[in-house]
Amino acid sequence: MVPARRLYIPIMSFSRTQTVLALLLVGSILATPAALARQMYRYINAEGNKVVGYQVPPEFVANGYEILSETGALVAVVPRQLNEGEREDMDEQARRERDAAEEKERLRKWDESLLLRYSTLDDIEAARERALRDLRIRVSILKGKLRSLKQQVENYQAMAADQERLGNTVDVEHLKAIDDLQSEIASTERAVRDRQEEIASVDADYDRDVDRFSQLLDIVELRKAMASGG
């Protein structure tokens, strides 16, 4: 490399415009390839040979290339562009890895929760019974309400039938009361079905807790032994 020459420019004797031009001249000299290190590139040409140059021809950019310092040292590697099939494969692999990581974290949190809440399988069964008992009580209350509503509808219908047998017109308010009761019956029946489905879901959840906790019994026994100083 040719050493940069020192420039002595009597700036003080220049006008403001001349001073600016002189500074621009100095800057342009310092920015020349002789003053700045130029990076180089190594790529594969159409014949499959490695070529080093100061730029990569556009038609070879997609194949990837290496960035070199002025001394030829490797600075960075730009990988080749993937085709559509390769990108889809990478996306699928990334999705599988993400799903696996999420499942691992879910199991970790589940195990941690089970070990904090229960010491034995009997603890889980006791918790199951408490949860199901509360839900069954709600269902029983709803069914009692349902019986009462249906009885009221039967009473109103019997009264309406008596009026018709006597040749009287059934009161509009009377008919509206029956319709309102029928709507409430339908709503209560849906509530009963919802609670019954909830009972089945809760019961299944506790079944899964029992199965998972059974796999953790070795950890439970180890904790007990450590707590007792064994």
C-alpha beads as a LAMMPS data file, in Angstrom:
LAMMPS data file: protein, C-alpha beads

230 atoms
229 bonds

1 atom types
1 bond types

-500.0 500.0 xlo xhi
-500.0 500.0 ylo yhi
-500.0 500.0 zlo zhi

Masses

1 110.0

Atoms # bond

1 1 1 0.000 0.000 0.000
2 1 1 1.340 3.454 -0.913
3 1 1 1.677 5.537 2.252
4 1 1 -0.625 8.494 2.362
5 1 1 1.157 11.783 1.668
6 1 1 0.865 14.620 4.114
7 1 1 -0.951 17.622 2.743
8 1 1 -0.135 21.126 3.876
9 1 1 -2.850 23.524 2.762
10 1 1 -2.692 27.127 3.953
11 1 1 -6.331 27.297 4.833
12 1 1 -6.006 30.561 6.720
13 1 1 -5.239 32.366 3.474
14 1 1 -8.331 30.951 1.711
15 1 1 -11.745 32.486 1.489
16 1 1 -14.700 30.627 3.122
17 1 1 -15.574 28.973 -0.219
18 1 1 -11.986 27.979 -0.875
19 1 1 -11.690 26.530 2.627
20 1 1 -14.745 24.303 2.061
21 1 1 -13.379 23.118 -1.288
22 1 1 -10.035 22.322 0.302
23 1 1 -11.670 20.233 3.022
24 1 1 -13.705 18.339 0.416
25 1 1 -10.513 17.661 -1.511
26 1 1 -8.829 16.240 1.570
27 1 1 -11.861 14.056 2.255
28 1 1 -11.909 12.703 -1.277
29 1 1 -8.225 11.818 -1.077
30 1 1 -8.670 9.978 2.211
31 1 1 -11.656 8.056 0.805
32 1 1 -9.731 6.575 -2.097
33 1 1 -9.067 2.802 -2.226
34 1 1 -5.468 3.514 -1.354
35 1 1 -6.532 4.975 1.981
36 1 1 -9.417 2.643 2.836
37 1 1 -9.365 -1.171 3.107
38 1 1 -11.639 -2.795 0.529
39 1 1 -13.491 -5.978 1.323
40 1 1 -13.534 -8.773 -1.209
41 1 1 -15.917 -11.588 -2.026
42 1 1 -15.448 -15.275 -2.794
43 1 1 -18.168 -17.041 -4.776
44 1 1 -18.718 -20.001 -7.092
45 1 1 -18.964 -19.177 -10.770
46 1 1 -20.932 -20.970 -13.468
47 1 1 -18.155 -23.518 -13.946
48 1 1 -18.186 -24.407 -10.261
49 1 1 -14.873 -22.690 -9.526
50 1 1 -14.205 -20.393 -6.582
51 1 1 -13.593 -16.811 -7.662
52 1 1 -12.404 -13.878 -5.551
53 1 1 -13.309 -10.354 -6.572
54 1 1 -14.427 -6.985 -5.337
55 1 1 -18.056 -7.739 -6.175
56 1 1 -20.351 -10.711 -6.738
57 1 1 -22.082 -10.802 -10.126
58 1 1 -25.864 -10.577 -9.612
59 1 1 -26.466 -13.997 -11.179
60 1 1 -24.336 -15.687 -8.485
61 1 1 -25.655 -13.842 -5.403
62 1 1 -28.433 -16.381 -4.799
63 1 1 -25.837 -19.173 -4.562
64 1 1 -24.274 -17.581 -1.486
65 1 1 -20.798 -16.144 -1.045
66 1 1 -18.095 -15.280 1.482
67 1 1 -16.965 -11.836 2.543
68 1 1 -13.188 -11.434 2.909
69 1 1 -11.030 -8.730 4.378
70 1 1 -8.416 -6.993 2.253
71 1 1 -5.875 -9.511 3.544
72 1 1 -8.097 -12.443 2.530
73 1 1 -9.328 -13.328 6.019
74 1 1 -12.891 -14.647 6.222
75 1 1 -15.211 -11.977 7.640
76 1 1 -18.689 -13.450 7.108
77 1 1 -20.593 -16.074 5.149
78 1 1 -23.803 -15.252 3.275
79 1 1 -25.690 -18.544 2.793
80 1 1 -27.394 -19.432 -0.452
81 1 1 -31.064 -18.653 -0.867
82 1 1 -33.386 -21.592 -0.203
83 1 1 -35.917 -22.722 -2.758
84 1 1 -39.617 -22.942 -1.915
85 1 1 -39.490 -26.635 -0.987
86 1 1 -36.523 -26.115 1.326
87 1 1 -38.214 -23.147 2.995
88 1 1 -41.357 -25.224 3.576
89 1 1 -39.254 -28.039 5.070
90 1 1 -37.526 -25.583 7.410
91 1 1 -40.864 -24.044 8.410
92 1 1 -42.272 -27.508 9.154
93 1 1 -39.209 -28.456 11.167
94 1 1 -39.422 -25.206 13.103
95 1 1 -43.106 -25.870 13.786
96 1 1 -42.366 -29.364 15.090
97 1 1 -39.607 -28.053 17.324
98 1 1 -41.870 -25.287 18.620
99 1 1 -44.697 -27.760 19.334
100 1 1 -42.273 -30.090 21.118
101 1 1 -40.946 -27.230 23.254
102 1 1 -44.481 -26.112 24.138
103 1 1 -45.492 -29.666 25.074
104 1 1 -42.398 -30.059 27.242
105 1 1 -43.202 -26.816 29.054
106 1 1 -46.853 -27.858 29.499
107 1 1 -45.815 -31.147 31.107
108 1 1 -43.314 -29.367 33.338
109 1 1 -45.978 -26.984 34.651
110 1 1 -48.459 -29.854 35.072
111 1 1 -45.972 -31.954 37.042
112 1 1 -45.067 -28.980 39.199
113 1 1 -48.726 -28.300 39.949
114 1 1 -49.461 -31.942 40.814
115 1 1 -46.483 -32.214 43.160
116 1 1 -47.466 -28.992 44.921
117 1 1 -51.114 -30.002 45.422
118 1 1 -50.944 -33.722 46.158
119 1 1 -48.866 -36.121 48.191
120 1 1 -50.717 -39.331 47.348
121 1 1 -53.226 -40.687 44.863
122 1 1 -55.816 -40.599 47.640
123 1 1 -55.395 -36.808 47.764
124 1 1 -56.413 -36.614 44.107
125 1 1 -59.431 -38.845 44.632
126 1 1 -60.542 -36.709 47.587
127 1 1 -60.211 -33.544 45.501
128 1 1 -62.176 -35.214 42.695
129 1 1 -64.995 -36.104 45.052
130 1 1 -65.217 -32.544 46.415
131 1 1 -65.324 -31.010 42.933
132 1 1 -67.915 -33.479 41.638
133 1 1 -70.036 -33.176 44.770
134 1 1 -70.371 -29.405 44.276
135 1 1 -71.317 -29.853 40.636
136 1 1 -73.827 -32.589 41.431
137 1 1 -75.461 -30.345 44.031
138 1 1 -75.901 -27.670 41.364
139 1 1 -77.468 -30.207 39.013
140 1 1 -79.805 -31.385 41.771
141 1 1 -80.910 -27.791 42.446
142 1 1 -81.533 -27.186 38.748
143 1 1 -83.513 -30.405 38.408
144 1 1 -85.642 -29.408 41.409
145 1 1 -86.325 -26.062 39.769
146 1 1 -87.187 -27.853 36.551
147 1 1 -89.759 -30.049 38.278
148 1 1 -91.341 -27.004 39.875
149 1 1 -91.564 -25.149 36.560
150 1 1 -93.129 -28.128 34.810
151 1 1 -95.654 -28.484 37.614
152 1 1 -96.603 -24.829 37.222
153 1 1 -97.100 -25.308 33.483
154 1 1 -99.338 -28.327 34.131
155 1 1 -101.398 -26.304 36.609
156 1 1 -101.841 -23.428 34.150
157 1 1 -102.719 -25.831 31.357
158 1 1 -105.305 -27.559 33.559
159 1 1 -106.858 -24.203 34.425
160 1 1 -106.964 -23.247 30.743
161 1 1 -108.631 -26.553 29.887
162 1 1 -111.286 -25.941 32.549
163 1 1 -112.018 -22.510 31.082
164 1 1 -112.388 -23.972 27.595
165 1 1 -114.757 -26.687 28.832
166 1 1 -116.907 -23.953 30.380
167 1 1 -116.957 -22.194 27.031
168 1 1 -114.845 -19.310 28.234
169 1 1 -111.925 -17.743 26.392
170 1 1 -108.587 -18.374 28.046
171 1 1 -107.063 -15.160 29.389
172 1 1 -104.153 -13.793 27.287
173 1 1 -102.084 -13.211 30.414
174 1 1 -102.702 -16.806 31.362
175 1 1 -101.342 -18.012 28.019
176 1 1 -98.367 -15.651 28.270
177 1 1 -97.516 -17.092 31.693
178 1 1 -97.427 -20.572 30.163
179 1 1 -95.116 -19.373 27.364
180 1 1 -92.783 -17.708 29.867
181 1 1 -92.634 -20.859 31.929
182 1 1 -91.885 -22.961 28.837
183 1 1 -88.986 -20.620 27.967
184 1 1 -87.612 -20.888 31.490
185 1 1 -87.913 -24.666 31.356
186 1 1 -85.874 -24.763 28.139
187 1 1 -83.218 -22.510 29.690
188 1 1 -83.034 -24.660 32.829
189 1 1 -82.730 -27.857 30.777
190 1 1 -79.755 -26.331 28.920
191 1 1 -78.179 -25.425 32.250
192 1 1 -78.627 -29.014 33.456
193 1 1 -76.932 -30.351 30.304
194 1 1 -74.075 -27.862 30.691
195 1 1 -73.449 -28.918 34.288
196 1 1 -73.586 -32.596 33.344
197 1 1 -71.023 -31.995 30.590
198 1 1 -68.884 -30.111 33.110
199 1 1 -69.080 -33.080 35.476
200 1 1 -67.853 -35.400 32.710
201 1 1 -65.023 -32.987 31.825
202 1 1 -63.884 -32.545 35.436
203 1 1 -63.986 -36.288 36.008
204 1 1 -61.824 -36.836 32.890
205 1 1 -59.367 -34.159 34.066
206 1 1 -58.914 -35.960 37.385
207 1 1 -58.424 -39.248 35.540
208 1 1 -55.538 -37.621 33.640
209 1 1 -54.129 -36.218 36.888
210 1 1 -54.184 -39.690 38.416
211 1 1 -52.388 -41.197 35.421
212 1 1 -49.756 -38.461 35.382
213 1 1 -49.227 -38.495 39.144
214 1 1 -48.721 -42.265 38.998
215 1 1 -45.693 -41.581 36.788
216 1 1 -44.323 -39.154 39.394
217 1 1 -44.537 -41.489 42.378
218 1 1 -40.771 -42.073 42.350
219 1 1 -40.228 -38.339 42.780
220 1 1 -42.834 -38.244 45.538
221 1 1 -41.154 -41.081 47.417
222 1 1 -37.757 -39.403 47.014
223 1 1 -39.124 -36.178 48.470
224 1 1 -40.603 -38.056 51.422
225 1 1 -37.281 -39.791 52.060
226 1 1 -35.404 -36.473 51.932
227 1 1 -37.947 -34.829 54.251
228 1 1 -37.550 -37.642 56.779
229 1 1 -33.788 -37.494 56.584
230 1 1 -33.525 -40.886 54.922

Bonds

1 1 1 2
2 1 2 3
3 1 3 4
4 1 4 5
5 1 5 6
6 1 6 7
7 1 7 8
8 1 8 9
9 1 9 10
10 1 10 11
11 1 11 12
12 1 12 13
13 1 13 14
14 1 14 15
15 1 15 16
16 1 16 17
17 1 17 18
18 1 18 19
19 1 19 20
20 1 20 21
21 1 21 22
22 1 22 23
23 1 23 24
24 1 24 25
25 1 25 26
26 1 26 27
27 1 27 28
28 1 28 29
29 1 29 30
30 1 30 31
31 1 31 32
32 1 32 33
33 1 33 34
34 1 34 35
35 1 35 36
36 1 36 37
37 1 37 38
38 1 38 39
39 1 39 40
40 1 40 41
41 1 41 42
42 1 42 43
43 1 43 44
44 1 44 45
45 1 45 46
46 1 46 47
47 1 47 48
48 1 48 49
49 1 49 50
50 1 50 51
51 1 51 52
52 1 52 53
53 1 53 54
54 1 54 55
55 1 55 56
56 1 56 57
57 1 57 58
58 1 58 59
59 1 59 60
60 1 60 61
61 1 61 62
62 1 62 63
63 1 63 64
64 1 64 65
65 1 65 66
66 1 66 67
67 1 67 68
68 1 68 69
69 1 69 70
70 1 70 71
71 1 71 72
72 1 72 73
73 1 73 74
74 1 74 75
75 1 75 76
76 1 76 77
77 1 77 78
78 1 78 79
79 1 79 80
80 1 80 81
81 1 81 82
82 1 82 83
83 1 83 84
84 1 84 85
85 1 85 86
86 1 86 87
87 1 87 88
88 1 88 89
89 1 89 90
90 1 90 91
91 1 91 92
92 1 92 93
93 1 93 94
94 1 94 95
95 1 95 96
96 1 96 97
97 1 97 98
98 1 98 99
99 1 99 100
100 1 100 101
101 1 101 102
102 1 102 103
103 1 103 104
104 1 104 105
105 1 105 106
106 1 106 107
107 1 107 108
108 1 108 109
109 1 109 110
110 1 110 111
111 1 111 112
112 1 112 113
113 1 113 114
114 1 114 115
115 1 115 116
116 1 116 117
117 1 117 118
118 1 118 119
119 1 119 120
120 1 120 121
121 1 121 122
122 1 122 123
123 1 123 124
124 1 124 125
125 1 125 126
126 1 126 127
127 1 127 128
128 1 128 129
129 1 129 130
130 1 130 131
131 1 131 132
132 1 132 133
133 1 133 134
134 1 134 135
135 1 135 136
136 1 136 137
137 1 137 138
138 1 138 139
139 1 139 140
140 1 140 141
141 1 141 142
142 1 142 143
143 1 143 144
144 1 144 145
145 1 145 146
146 1 146 147
147 1 147 148
148 1 148 149
149 1 149 150
150 1 150 151
151 1 151 152
152 1 152 153
153 1 153 154
154 1 154 155
155 1 155 156
156 1 156 157
157 1 157 158
158 1 158 159
159 1 159 160
160 1 160 161
161 1 161 162
162 1 162 163
163 1 163 164
164 1 164 165
165 1 165 166
166 1 166 167
167 1 167 168
168 1 168 169
169 1 169 170
170 1 170 171
171 1 171 172
172 1 172 173
173 1 173 174
174 1 174 175
175 1 175 176
176 1 176 177
177 1 177 178
178 1 178 179
179 1 179 180
180 1 180 181
181 1 181 182
182 1 182 183
183 1 183 184
184 1 184 185
185 1 185 186
186 1 186 187
187 1 187 188
188 1 188 189
189 1 189 190
190 1 190 191
191 1 191 192
192 1 192 193
193 1 193 194
194 1 194 195
195 1 195 196
196 1 196 197
197 1 197 198
198 1 198 199
199 1 199 200
200 1 200 201
201 1 201 202
202 1 202 203
203 1 203 204
204 1 204 205
205 1 205 206
206 1 206 207
207 1 207 208
208 1 208 209
209 1 209 210
210 1 210 211
211 1 211 212
212 1 212 213
213 1 213 214
214 1 214 215
215 1 215 216
216 1 216 217
217 1 217 218
218 1 218 219
219 1 219 220
220 1 220 221
221 1 221 222
222 1 222 223
223 1 223 224
224 1 224 225
225 1 225 226
226 1 226 227
227 1 227 228
228 1 228 229
229 1 229 230
